[in-house]
Amino acid sequence: MLIVGIAGGTGSGKTTVVRKVMEKLPREQVIVIPQDAYYKDNGHIPLEERQKINFDHPDSLEFTLLIEQLQRLKEGHTIEMPIYSYLTCLRSKETITVNPARVVLVEGIMILCDSRLREMFDIKVFVDADADDRLGRVIQRDIVERGRSVMMVLERYHETVKPSHLQFIEPTKRYADIIIPRGGDNQVGVGILVSIIEKHLLEES
């Protein structure tokens, strides 16, 4: 099993990179594990307080569960991946059954922050993008997917997203084996990553 970690700032284009990689590989051989599924359940906190949580801080994630489930996949076991809602800031009672595959793409802004998790990655990727481009994508996404106004998004960006990016996410670029500037628009960068994965699959077969 090849485990690929794909990190980068909020709105950098990680999801697009993952989608383009998956388009080039046999679907039955690749699974995606999104970091966002592993945010801590905050049912013990009132909704108003939950909505103020800094989702760009490593403390908001349950890294231990993510590591345990990756290990189980590596051992050939099926896992029950959590489902997390940004609207309620709660974990669903339902889960998603995920079966092992030859390639696991782990995607998220903070997946290179935890040394234990980094050690599990065979390839570490950092998707890079200009701050202005990231902000534009964040505004568009948060309005459509998370029901926030432009003012709410900008306020959150300046109070938590930008400071956390500079403190926790940007520094993890130094751990990357591959840096893909311009996100999913970088066809050459995506192509290099796909070639490395295909080479691994070929060597295994």
N, C-alpha and C positions, 0 to 999 in steps of 0.2 A: 504493500500500500504506500502510495506517495501522498504526503500531506503538504499542501501548499498554503501558506499564510499570505493573504492579500490585505495589506493595511493601507492607511492614508487618511487624510483629514475628512471631516464631514463635507460632502458635496464634491469630493475630488474625482469621482468617476469610478470608484471601486466596483459598484454593481454593474456598470457597463462593461468593465474589463472582464468580470466574472461571466457575464452573459456571452460576450464574444468568444471567450475561451471555450465555454460549453458548446457553442455553435460549431466549433471546429473538432470536437471530440465525440466519440461514440457515447450517446446519452446514458446507456446502461452501465458505463464504466466510471461515471463521474457523479459525485454528490456535493452539495453545497451546505456548509454549516455556517449560518450567519451569527455573528457575535450578538446581535440584537436580541436573539432568543434567550440569552443568558443574563439579562438584566435581573437584578434581585426583585423578588416579589415584595411589594410595599403595602400589602393589605392592612397592616397595622397603623398606617399613617392616613390621616384625613385627606380627602381628594384635593383640597386646596393646597395642602403641603406637598402632596405627591407631584403636583404640577410644577413645583419649584425645584424638583430634583435636578441636579447637574448630571445629565447623561453622558457628559464628556469627561467624567472623572473616573479613574480606575476603580474607586470604591463602590461604584454603582453596579459593578458586574460580579457575577458569581463564577470567577475563574476556575475554582476547584471543580465545579460540576462540569464545565466545558472540558477540562482536562480529563476528568474521569470518563466522560462519554467518548472522547476521541480515542482514549486508550481501549475502551471496549470495542469500538469499531475496528481498531488496529488488530485486536485479538479475534476478530471475525464475528462479533456479536451484534445483534440488532439493538438500537437504542430508542428511547422515547424522548424526542427533543421537545423542550418547552415551547410554548407559544406566548409571546409577550405583546401587550397592547400599549401603544404610546398614548392612546386616548384616555384610558383608565389608569395607566401606570401599574397594571396588575398582570400577573401570570394567569393564563387560562387554566381551567381544570382539565381541558383537553390537551393532548400532546400529538406530535407528528412522529409516526414510526419511520425510522431511517435504517436502511439496510447497508451493510458494508459495501464498498466499491474499491476499484483499483486506484482511483484518484479522489482525494477529499480536498475541496477548496474551502478554507476557513476565511471568512471575510468580515472585516470590522475595523473601526477606527483605532481600537486600543489593543489589538491582538499581539502586538510586539512589545507591549508594556510589561508583561509578566514573563519573567525569565524561565519559569517551568514550561509555559506554553511555547515560548520561542524554541526551546530545545526539542519540541515535538515536530517542528516544521522541517521538512527536507529542503524546501525552497521558501525563502522569505522575500516578499514583494512589497514595495511601497509605491502606491499610486500618487503622483504629485500633481498639483495644480495651483495656479495663481489664486491668491486670497479672494480677489474680486470674482473670479469664475466660480469658486466654491460658494461664496455668499449668494450669488445669483441662483445657483442650483438649490441651496438651502431654502431660500425664500419661496421658490416655486414648489418645492416638495412639501414644506411645512404647511403652506396654504392649502394645497390639494389633499394631502394625506393625513394631516394632523389637525386640521380645522383652526389654524392660527391666522391672525391678521398680520399684515406687513409690519406694523409697529411692534407686535408681540415678538415676531421673528427677529427684528433688528435689536430689540432690547435684550433678548436672550443671547443673541450672537455676541454683543459687546460685553455682556455681564459674565457669561460662562463659556460659550463656544470658542471665541477667539483666545481668551487667556488660557483655557485648558489645552487648546491646540498647541500653543507656544510652549506650555509647560510639560505636557505629557506625550503629545502625538508627534510633533515635528522632530523631537530628539530621537525618536525610535527609527528614524530614517537611516541612522548609522548601522543598524542591524541588518538592513536589507541586502540581499544578494543581487536583486534586480530593482532598479528604480524606473518607473514608467511615467515620464512627464506628460502632461496634457491628457491624462486619463484615457478613457476609451477611444479618444480621437487618434491616439498614437498607434496606428496600424502596425508599424515596425516593432514597437515594444511588445504589443500583444502577440505578434507573430513569433517573436523570440521566445516568449513564455510558452506558447503552444508547442513550438519545436522541442523545447526541453522536456515538456511533459510527454510528447509523442515518443521521443527517444527513450524515455524511461519505460513506457508501456511496451515498446518494441524489445527492449532488453529483457523485460520480465517474461514476455511470451515465448 
